[in-house]
C-alpha cells in the first residue's frame, strides 16, 4: 500500500495519527475508541493491513489480536466481569474502516442481540 492511500488505522500504526495506546504486541496495537459505546471501548488492530475477515491474511493476525484482548482485559480489570469482542465485516456488517479491527466493549452489562 502506498503512502498516498494508507488507511486511517495504518497511519495510527505508523505513528502519523495520535491515538491513546493501551497495549501492543509485535503483531497488533490497541487504543481507546474516540466514540466509546461502553465505559470501556478499545480497538485492537493488526500492524499488517488486513482489510476484513474475508481477507486471506486474517487468519495470521486473529490469534495475536485475541491474545492482546485477553491481556488487556486482565490488566484493565474487566476480565472476570466479562466483555464483548466484536469484528464487523464489510458494509452490511457495520465495518466503516476497512482495516480489520476488534472492538472490546466492557464496563457495563451488554444486551443481546446487538444492533
Order of alpha helices (4+ residues) and beta strands (2+ residues): alpha-beta-beta-beta-alpha-beta-beta
